[in-house]
Amino acid sequence: MRYPLAPIILLLLLSLSTRAGALSDDERAISDWVDQHQEQAIALLEETVNIGSGTMNHQGVRAVGDVMARELNALDLEARWIDMPESVNRAGHLFAKKGGSGAKLLLIGHLDTVFEADDEFQAFKRSGNIAEGPGISDMKSGNAVIIYALKALAHIGVLKHMAITVAYTGDEEKPGRPLKIARKDLLEAGQWADIALGFEGAITTEGYDWATVARRSSTSWVLEIKGRQAHSSAIFSEDVGAGAINEAARILNAFYTEVRGEYGLTFNAGNIQGGTAVTYEAATNRGTTFGKTNVVPSHTVVHGGIRALSVDQLKNAKQRMQGIVAKHLPHTEATLSFDDSYPPMAPTEGNKVLALALSKVNQDLGRGAMKIWDPLRRGAADIAFVAPYTDALAGLGALGEGGHTPNESLHLDSMALAIKRAAILMLRLSKGSGEESAQEP
């Protein structure tokens, strides 16, 4: 049975004191314990950052999974490695689960990074409060936050009574295909859960902490156009027509003028090849082109991406783009295909209630109220796969910068803040079903 958690959480929020610093005895115990164990959390982070785990480095991804499994098993969660079929060509995922009372919480992280085994950026390096390393922000810090939030809950004796699934995917940066296999276990976990929490990096800027209630989708598209090759002196004639590149220009301009404009919807043409001899491989984003100014081009390929804030917005945009493609210039033909990678996580009312709950935790820890982050300023994430089934909140990790670059870094003192926020939020949400979690005798 799924609980109507959003209104219950809201009532819970309204029942709590509104003064800053209004922590319960258990919550103060969590805060004190985290302050005493921040360096251990950083040590776990360092251990995993020093294991290279680019998505296609399957051995490295599994090695990071081994470390996290060790930590989860020590907390009496049943960790299991999920291998992917050879055809998917990915390392697999690490999941752990325990039963309990109250709201069922799904905690989401990922083991892989964008830095493959041949990348020079491979090691943890600390200088005072700042540390650098591959995946330190995206998202090995968030993985460690999950572990230490669970440890803090174990410290006050409530973890063993909570219903929790931890999902560490092994291919978030480059999902395996087909998605129905690569994300099967995550989808099932989303259908089990009442609330999903994503632990990619937190956002603090402009004097505020920010909550993430929405993530946009990620879909690629390939536009392929054929025209009639001929001497350029005959272009636009009844026999030759417009040529493949002019048709591509018409379509792209129409995308810009007729589809652009809705909040949350953006699309980008990232690669274009056009001429009389064209090759293109979408998987590697590489192609070759040959053409002459005195020859009407016969072939054009455009590879782009589209992002949307809801399933309906994405569906409507695809339909409008297909309608534009169908209006061919003379003696041209075109096809437009889409490849969905990540669905959208829409900014639902339930997600906004979770943001209020996190904001209340933030205030009770002595920080300000949290604002809602603009989803146009964040990319796609695994939490979007489960968002259709459960209320969801993202951005619960530590504060980092420079993700996906050789300057990726983390503010180490933000680890304690992230762990406290996550543990206290989970404690409060676990009671959001109306059932008090059992306490230690």
Secondary structure per residue as TSV (DSSP state, phi and psi in degrees):
chain	resnum	aa	ss	phi	psi
A	1	M	-	360.0	130.5
A	2	R	-	-94.2	129.0
A	3	Y	-	-79.5	145.8
A	4	P	-	-77.1	78.0
A	5	L	H	-73.4	-34.6
A	6	A	H	-56.5	-51.9
A	7	P	H	-66.1	-31.6
A	8	I	H	-67.9	-42.7
A	9	I	H	-63.3	-39.6
A	10	L	H	-62.6	-43.2
A	11	L	H	-62.3	-38.6
A	12	L	H	-62.1	-42.2
A	13	L	H	-61.4	-45.3
A	14	L	H	-65.5	-25.8
A	15	S	H	-80.8	-15.1
A	16	L	S	-84.4	153.9
A	17	S	-	-60.7	143.8
A	18	T	-	-94.5	-3.3
A	19	R	S	-75.9	144.2
A	20	A	T	-62.9	144.0
A	21	G	T	81.1	16.2
A	22	A	-	-84.3	66.0
A	23	L	-	-91.0	145.4
A	24	S	-	-75.1	172.8
A	25	D	H	-59.6	-43.5
A	26	D	H	-62.2	-40.3
A	27	E	H	-69.7	-36.8
A	28	R	H	-65.3	-36.2
A	29	A	H	-64.8	-39.4
A	30	I	H	-60.3	-48.5
A	31	S	H	-60.5	-44.6
A	32	D	H	-64.1	-42.7
A	33	W	H	-63.2	-41.9
A	34	V	H	-63.5	-42.8
A	35	D	H	-58.3	-35.1
A	36	Q	H	-77.6	-17.8
A	37	H	H	-121.2	15.9
A	38	Q	H	-61.5	-40.3
A	39	E	H	-65.6	-33.5
A	40	Q	H	-66.4	-37.7
A	41	A	H	-63.8	-40.1
A	42	I	H	-66.6	-35.3
A	43	A	H	-64.1	-39.8
A	44	L	H	-64.2	-41.1
A	45	L	H	-59.9	-46.9
A	46	E	H	-60.7	-41.9
A	47	E	H	-58.6	-43.6
A	48	T	H	-78.3	-34.7
A	49	V	H	-63.3	-33.6
A	50	N	T	-76.9	0.9
A	51	I	S	-104.9	107.5
A	52	G	-	-61.4	129.8
A	53	S	-	-144.3	49.3
A	54	G	B	-55.6	150.4
A	55	T	T	-49.8	-41.6
A	56	M	T	-88.9	0.7
A	57	N	-	-90.4	78.5
A	58	H	H	-60.5	-38.4
A	59	Q	H	-63.6	-41.8
A	60	G	H	-66.7	-40.8
A	61	V	H	-60.9	-43.5
A	62	R	H	-65.3	-35.6
A	63	A	H	-65.7	-40.5
A	64	V	H	-64.5	-39.3
A	65	G	H	-60.0	-37.1
A	66	D	H	-61.8	-41.6
A	67	V	H	-63.7	-45.9
A	68	M	H	-69.3	-34.1
A	69	A	H	-63.1	-40.4
A	70	R	H	-56.5	-44.5
A	71	E	H	-69.7	-40.9
A	72	L	H	-68.3	-42.1
A	73	N	H	-63.3	-34.7
A	74	A	H	-65.9	-20.5
A	75	L	T	-96.1	9.5
A	76	D	T	66.7	25.5
A	77	L	-	-91.4	142.9
A	78	E	E	-86.3	94.6
A	79	A	E	-81.3	140.5
A	80	R	E	-143.9	139.2
A	81	W	E	-89.8	134.2
A	82	I	E	-111.8	106.0
A	83	D	-	-73.8	147.8
A	84	M	-	-96.9	150.2
A	85	P	-	-57.8	150.6
A	86	E	G	-54.9	-34.5
A	87	S	G	-65.2	-25.9
A	88	V	G	-74.9	-28.2
A	89	N	-	59.4	47.5
A	90	R	S	-138.1	158.8
A	91	A	-	-68.6	-37.2
A	92	G	-	122.3	-167.6
A	93	H	E	-134.8	158.1
A	94	L	E	-114.3	121.8
A	95	F	E	-122.1	149.5
A	96	A	E	-143.3	146.2
A	97	K	E	-147.8	146.1
A	98	K	E	-144.9	144.9
A	99	G	-	-83.6	168.8
A	100	G	-	170.0	-173.3
A	101	S	E	-100.3	171.2
A	102	G	E	80.0	-167.8
A	103	A	E	-63.4	140.7
A	104	K	E	-88.5	118.6
A	105	L	E	-105.2	130.2
A	106	L	E	-109.7	121.5
A	107	L	E	-110.2	125.0
A	108	I	E	-118.6	127.4
A	109	G	E	-137.2	-176.0
A	110	H	E	-146.6	147.1
A	111	L	-	-89.2	-22.7
A	112	D	-	-91.0	163.0
A	113	T	B	-129.4	177.5
A	114	V	S	-86.9	-3.8
A	115	F	-	-96.7	105.9
A	116	E	-	-78.0	175.1
A	117	A	T	-61.8	-25.5
A	118	D	T	-91.7	3.8
A	119	D	-	-77.2	143.9
A	120	E	S	-74.3	-19.4
A	121	F	-	-88.2	97.5
A	122	Q	-	-134.4	-4.4
A	123	A	-	-132.9	152.2
A	124	F	-	-73.9	133.4
A	125	K	E	-140.0	125.2
A	126	R	E	-113.6	137.9
A	127	S	E	-138.2	96.9
A	128	G	T	64.5	-123.4
A	129	N	T	-86.7	-4.4
A	130	I	E	-110.9	133.8
A	131	A	E	-126.5	146.0
A	132	E	E	-119.2	155.2
A	133	G	-	164.1	158.9
A	134	P	T	-67.4	120.1
A	135	G	T	78.3	10.1
A	136	I	I	-64.5	-33.8
A	137	S	I	-95.2	-41.3
A	138	D	I	-119.9	89.4
A	139	M	I	-143.9	45.9
A	140	K	I	-69.9	-24.4
A	141	S	H	-66.4	-42.0
A	142	G	H	-63.2	-36.3
A	143	N	H	-61.5	-42.0
A	144	A	H	-69.9	-34.3
A	145	V	H	-59.8	-42.5
A	146	I	H	-57.1	-49.8
A	147	I	H	-61.0	-46.5
A	148	Y	H	-77.2	-24.6
A	149	A	H	-65.9	-41.6
A	150	L	H	-65.9	-38.6
A	151	K	H	-63.9	-38.6
A	152	A	H	-64.9	-39.2
A	153	L	H	-68.0	-35.6
A	154	A	H	-65.4	-36.5
A	155	H	H	-59.4	-37.6
A	156	I	T	-92.1	4.7
A	157	G	T	84.6	16.6
A	158	V	-	-107.4	-17.7
A	159	L	G	-57.2	-40.8
A	160	K	G	-65.7	-13.9
A	161	H	G	-99.7	-2.4
A	162	M	E	-96.9	149.6
A	163	A	E	-96.5	112.5
A	164	I	E	-139.4	139.0
A	165	T	E	-122.8	131.1
A	166	V	E	-106.8	129.0
A	167	A	E	-122.4	111.4
A	168	Y	E	-107.7	103.4
A	169	T	E	-78.4	155.6
A	170	G	S	-105.9	5.2
A	171	D	-	-148.0	39.5
A	172	E	S	-65.5	-36.2
A	173	E	S	-73.2	-23.8
A	174	K	S	-153.1	83.6
A	175	P	-	-60.2	141.1
A	176	G	-	-70.6	163.7
A	177	R	S	-126.0	147.5
A	178	P	S	-75.7	153.2
A	179	L	H	-64.1	-29.6
A	180	K	H	-63.5	-22.3
A	181	I	H	-94.0	-47.8
A	182	A	H	-64.2	-26.6
A	183	R	T	-118.0	15.3
A	184	K	H	-56.8	-49.3
A	185	D	H	-69.0	-35.8
A	186	L	H	-68.2	-40.7
A	187	L	H	-61.3	-42.2
A	188	E	H	-64.8	-38.5
A	189	A	H	-65.2	-37.3
A	190	G	H	-64.7	-36.0
A	191	Q	H	-71.5	-26.5
A	192	W	H	-76.1	-34.6
A	193	A	-	-79.2	155.6
A	194	D	S	-95.2	-30.9
A	195	I	E	-143.2	136.0
A	196	A	E	-115.2	135.5
A	197	L	E	-123.6	125.3
A	198	G	E	-102.4	138.3
A	199	F	-	-111.5	25.7
A	200	E	S	-68.0	171.7
A	201	G	-	-57.3	145.1
A	202	A	-	-75.3	167.3
A	203	I	E	-127.5	124.6
A	204	T	E	-131.3	116.2
A	205	T	E	-160.3	159.9
A	206	E	T	57.2	26.4
A	207	G	T	83.1	9.4
A	208	Y	E	-131.0	154.6
A	209	D	E	-92.2	145.6
A	210	W	E	-123.9	142.6
A	211	A	E	-103.1	146.4
A	212	T	B	-111.3	109.5
A	213	V	-	-106.6	-3.3
A	214	A	-	-149.5	145.4
A	215	R	B	-133.7	139.9
A	216	R	-	-83.9	160.0
A	217	S	-	-74.3	170.5
A	218	S	E	-138.1	115.0
A	219	T	E	-134.2	134.4
A	220	S	E	-98.5	156.0
A	221	W	E	-138.0	147.8
A	222	V	E	-126.1	122.6
A	223	L	E	-105.6	121.4
A	224	E	E	-120.7	130.3
A	225	I	E	-127.7	135.4
A	226	K	E	-117.8	138.9
A	227	G	-	-130.2	-174.4
A	228	R	-	-101.6	114.7
A	229	Q	-	-72.7	136.8
A	230	A	E	-166.7	174.4
A	231	H	E	-65.0	139.6
A	232	S	G	-65.2	-19.2
A	233	S	G	-64.9	-18.2
A	234	A	G	-101.6	4.6
A	235	I	T	-61.1	145.3
A	236	F	T	75.4	-0.9
A	237	S	S	-74.7	166.3
A	238	E	T	-62.0	-30.5
A	239	D	T	-84.6	-27.8
A	240	V	T	-105.4	-42.2
A	241	G	-	83.8	-155.0
A	242	A	S	-91.5	-21.2
A	243	G	-	85.1	156.0
A	244	A	H	-68.7	-34.5
A	245	I	H	-74.1	-39.9
A	246	N	H	-61.5	-38.0
A	247	E	H	-65.5	-38.9
A	248	A	H	-62.4	-41.8
A	249	A	H	-63.3	-40.8
A	250	R	H	-60.5	-46.8
A	251	I	H	-65.0	-46.6
A	252	L	H	-64.7	-39.0
A	253	N	H	-65.2	-38.6
A	254	A	H	-68.5	-37.7
A	255	F	I	-54.8	-45.8
A	256	Y	I	-66.9	-42.7
A	257	T	I	-86.5	-27.2
A	258	E	I	-109.0	-24.1
A	259	V	I	-104.0	-34.1
A	260	R	T	-63.6	149.7
A	261	G	T	133.4	-30.6
A	262	E	S	-73.3	139.4
A	263	Y	T	-62.2	132.2
A	264	G	T	94.9	-17.1
A	265	L	-	-102.0	120.6
A	266	T	E	-137.7	153.2
A	267	F	E	-146.0	150.1
A	268	N	E	-139.1	134.0
A	269	A	E	-94.1	109.2
A	270	G	E	-98.0	-18.8
A	271	N	E	-152.6	133.2
A	272	I	E	-137.7	132.1
A	273	Q	E	-126.7	126.9
A	274	G	E	-148.9	139.1
A	275	G	E	165.2	-150.0
A	276	T	S	-98.1	-18.8
A	277	A	E	-136.7	112.6
A	278	V	E	-132.0	134.2
A	279	T	E	-126.2	148.5
A	280	Y	E	-155.9	135.9
A	281	E	E	-120.8	109.5
A	282	A	T	-63.5	-33.6
A	283	A	T	-63.3	-32.4
A	284	T	T	-108.0	-2.4
A	285	N	T	58.5	35.3
A	286	R	E	-129.3	147.2
A	287	G	E	-156.8	177.0
A	288	T	E	-132.1	151.8
A	289	T	E	-140.6	138.5
A	290	F	E	-135.7	133.2
A	291	G	-	-163.0	159.3
A	292	K	-	-124.3	151.7
A	293	T	T	-68.3	-18.7
A	294	N	T	-102.7	16.7
A	295	V	E	-127.2	131.0
A	296	V	E	-69.6	123.3
A	297	P	-	-69.0	142.2
A	298	S	-	-106.8	-7.3
A	299	H	E	-150.1	132.9
A	300	T	E	-140.2	138.1
A	301	V	E	-126.0	130.7
A	302	V	E	-123.4	129.4
A	303	H	E	-116.4	124.9
A	304	G	E	-142.2	-175.9
A	305	G	E	-135.3	156.6
A	306	I	E	-138.1	140.9
A	307	R	E	-128.6	141.1
A	308	A	-	-142.5	162.0
A	309	L	S	-98.0	-13.8
A	310	S	S	-148.6	162.3
A	311	V	H	-61.7	-43.4
A	312	D	H	-65.0	-40.6
A	313	Q	H	-62.7	-42.1
A	314	L	H	-65.0	-44.1
A	315	K	H	-61.3	-45.6
A	316	N	H	-65.4	-39.4
A	317	A	H	-64.0	-42.1
A	318	K	H	-60.3	-43.5
A	319	Q	H	-63.2	-42.5
A	320	R	H	-66.8	-38.5
A	321	M	H	-65.2	-41.4
A	322	Q	H	-63.4	-36.8
A	323	G	H	-63.3	-38.6
A	324	I	H	-66.6	-43.6
A	325	V	H	-61.5	-33.9
A	326	A	T	-69.6	-15.6
A	327	K	S	-90.6	73.6
A	328	H	-	-69.7	141.7
A	329	L	-	-70.7	163.4
A	330	P	T	-55.1	133.5
A	331	H	T	59.0	32.9
A	332	T	-	-128.8	158.3
A	333	E	E	-144.4	150.4
A	334	A	E	-145.2	148.7
A	335	T	E	-128.4	145.7
A	336	L	E	-127.9	122.1
A	337	S	E	-121.1	150.1
A	338	F	E	-120.7	148.5
A	339	D	E	-134.2	105.4
A	340	D	E	-78.6	128.4
A	341	S	E	-104.2	-52.1
A	342	Y	E	-128.7	134.2
A	343	P	-	-76.9	168.7
A	344	P	-	-81.2	153.3
A	345	M	B	-111.4	99.8
A	346	A	-	-71.9	152.4
A	347	P	-	-80.2	74.6
A	348	T	-	-75.2	165.7
A	349	E	H	-63.4	-37.8
A	350	G	H	-61.4	-40.9
A	351	N	H	-63.7	-38.3
A	352	K	H	-67.6	-33.9
A	353	V	H	-65.4	-40.2
A	354	L	H	-61.1	-37.5
A	355	A	H	-64.0	-37.2
A	356	L	H	-63.1	-40.5
A	357	A	H	-62.7	-42.9
A	358	L	H	-66.2	-39.9
A	359	S	H	-61.0	-39.1
A	360	K	H	-64.4	-41.0
A	361	V	H	-60.4	-45.2
A	362	N	H	-59.0	-43.3
A	363	Q	H	-65.7	-41.6
A	364	D	H	-67.7	-20.3
A	365	L	T	-86.8	4.6
A	366	G	T	92.3	10.6
A	367	R	-	-105.5	175.8
A	368	G	-	-80.2	173.4
A	369	A	-	-64.3	148.9
A	370	M	-	-96.6	141.1
A	371	K	E	-94.3	170.2
A	372	I	E	-93.4	126.1
A	373	W	-	-75.9	141.4
A	374	D	-	-68.7	119.0
A	375	P	G	-63.4	-17.7
A	376	L	G	-68.7	-11.4
A	377	R	G	-104.3	10.3
A	378	R	S	-131.4	155.7
A	379	G	-	-89.2	-166.3
A	380	A	-	-81.6	163.7
A	381	A	-	-158.8	161.9
A	382	D	T	-61.4	-28.3
A	383	I	H	-59.9	-23.8
A	384	A	H	-64.8	-26.7
A	385	F	H	-65.3	-30.7
A	386	V	H	-97.5	-11.7
A	387	A	T	-57.6	-30.8
A	388	P	T	-66.3	-17.3
A	389	Y	T	-105.1	-17.8
A	390	T	S	-154.2	156.6
A	391	D	E	-63.4	146.8
A	392	A	E	-145.6	149.2
A	393	L	E	-143.3	132.1
A	394	A	B	-115.8	176.5
A	395	G	-	76.4	35.3
A	396	L	-	-96.5	10.6
A	397	G	S	-85.2	-166.0
A	398	A	-	-84.6	177.5
A	399	L	-	-96.8	113.8
A	400	G	E	-130.1	175.8
A	401	E	E	-144.0	158.7
A	402	G	-	71.0	27.4
A	403	G	T	-56.0	143.7
A	404	H	T	69.3	16.4
A	405	T	S	-129.9	163.2
A	406	P	T	-72.8	5.5
A	407	N	T	-109.7	18.1
A	408	E	-	-61.5	129.9
A	409	S	E	-143.9	170.0
A	410	L	E	-142.8	139.8
A	411	H	E	-83.2	107.9
A	412	L	T	-64.7	-30.8
A	413	D	T	-70.7	-12.7
A	414	S	H	-78.4	-11.8
A	415	M	H	-61.1	-46.8
A	416	A	H	-62.2	-43.9
A	417	L	H	-60.5	-46.5
A	418	A	H	-62.8	-40.6
A	419	I	H	-65.5	-44.7
A	420	K	H	-60.7	-48.9
A	421	R	H	-58.9	-45.4
A	422	A	H	-65.2	-46.9
A	423	A	H	-64.8	-44.3
A	424	I	H	-68.0	-41.4
A	425	L	H	-60.2	-46.1
A	426	M	H	-62.1	-39.4
A	427	L	H	-60.8	-45.9
A	428	R	H	-68.4	-41.4
A	429	L	H	-68.4	-31.6
A	430	S	H	-63.6	-20.3
A	431	K	T	-97.5	1.9
A	432	G	T	-72.1	-9.8
A	433	S	T	-80.8	-4.8
A	434	G	S	96.9	-6.8
A	435	E	-	-101.9	128.7
A	436	E	-	-73.2	129.7
A	437	S	-	-63.2	139.4
A	438	A	-	-64.4	146.2
A	439	Q	-	-106.1	163.4
A	440	E	-	-62.7	137.7
A	441	P	-	-66.8	360.0
